[in-house]
């Protein structure tokens, strides 16, 4: 195995292990439990998880998706988060190699993964993730790690949070119902701080289209009489990641085929 292939394997394994930690955050952050203590255990029977039952993805397959002791089913979210984080780590390694940018953007991507799954389950976006994300995104722009001037990060922060706040306020004023949640506002502010203001229109557009598509499918499946609240945070996170990895290609395609 050459050094390039070894690096890819190491990045994948590192991402899988990180994904295992993200699962801890997804479970414990919303219920305000420490992410460090106690050790990982089954929520049903409280049995500590042995190290050989905590191998990302592999242990889930070996155990048949169930706790070794009480046989309670383990949510499919656990291997899914590990796989997603492993793939993100690999993709970032292929772009940046072993560098400061690799670790910074892996942290950013990991925060989006955590936010996505917490929002899906609890319909909240914890400030403990988004607010530090805003601050870090703005700070690192001063050192050139994001590849854009600090003022673009600042404008992205203000525009990201401001536009969703305005949309939510107008929606609430017109309909009398709550519009955009505060968590979504802070999430887009975080995305703007990391990615600048130029990508925000595309991110919001992709997020809205994806949300409308999934929402329409949900209405068809559930029936027209059902009203299920669909969180917007996962779509913003998806839009940010799609733009980060494929934004230039998408813009080029749009200019070539639409304009």
Buried (B, 14 or more C-beta within 10 A) or exposed (E): EEEEEEBBEBBBBBBBBBBBBBBBBBBEBBEEEEEEEEEBEBEEEEBEBEEEBBBBBBBBEEEEBEBBBEEEEBBEBBBBBBBBBBBBBBBBBEEBEEEEBBBBBBEBBBBBBBBBBBBBBBBBBBEEBBEEBBEBBBEBBEEEBBEBEBEBBBBBBBBBBBBBBEBBEEBEEEEEEEBBBBBBBBBBBBBBBBBBBBBBEBBBEBBBEBBEEEBEEBBEEEEEEEEEEBBBBBBBBBBBBBBBBEBEEBBEEEEEEEE
